[in-house]
Amino acid sequence: MAGGDGQYDADAPIGGRIRELRKAHGRTLHDVATAVGISVSYLSQIERDVSRLPIGVLKHTGRFRAALC
């Protein structure tokens, strides 16, 4: 999250937020995982903050966002 100085905490867990967005838009783990090119089990690990979201997936932010909406 951004601090008052505009800096972001690179270590802040984001998995829970991803899960919230996915569920709010009625998407399944399978829907989102397929859209961004990762396995369902890996996405589940990301949502539970067991694994980190890789930079390669972040580069496809548009695809990831589209998969959640």
RACOR-V11201 format. One record per residue. RES is the residue in one letter. OMEGA is omega in degrees with one decimal (* if undefined). D_LAST is the distance of its C-alpha to the last C-alpha in Angstrom with 2 decimals. Layout:
BEGIN
res: <RES	RES>
omega: <OMEGA	OMEGA>
d_last: <D_LAST	D_LAST>
END
This chain:
BEGIN
res: <M	A	G	G	D	G	Q	Y	D	A	D	A	P	I	G	G	R	I	R	E	L	R	K	A	H	G	R	T	L	H	D	V	A	T	A	V	G	I	S	V	S	Y	L	S	Q	I	E	R	D	V	S	R	L	P	I	G	V	L	K	H	T	G	R	F	R	A	A	L	C>
omega: <-179.8	174.1	-179.9	-179.1	178.5	179.0	179.1	177.0	-177.0	-178.9	-179.1	178.6	-178.8	-176.4	-179.8	179.1	176.6	178.8	178.8	-179.7	-179.4	-178.8	-179.9	-179.3	175.3	-179.4	176.2	173.5	-179.0	179.5	-174.7	-179.5	179.3	-177.8	-177.4	173.7	174.6	-178.8	177.6	-178.2	178.9	177.1	177.5	177.9	177.9	-179.1	179.4	-179.2	173.7	176.1	177.8	175.4	-175.7	-179.1	178.3	177.2	178.8	177.1	178.8	-175.8	179.1	177.6	-178.5	179.4	179.5	-179.9	-178.7	-175.2	*>
d_last: <21.15	23.11	26.62	28.78	29.90	26.50	26.72	24.02	24.94	24.18	24.99	22.72	20.72	16.94	16.22	16.09	13.46	11.24	12.10	11.54	7.92	7.48	9.77	8.64	5.59	8.38	7.85	11.28	12.88	13.94	10.66	9.56	13.25	13.94	11.32	12.83	16.29	17.38	18.84	17.46	20.37	19.72	16.11	17.71	20.35	18.04	16.34	19.95	21.11	23.64	22.57	21.23	18.28	20.30	20.63	20.06	16.44	16.10	17.55	14.55	12.25	10.59	9.99	8.93	6.40	5.21	5.63	3.81	0.00>
END
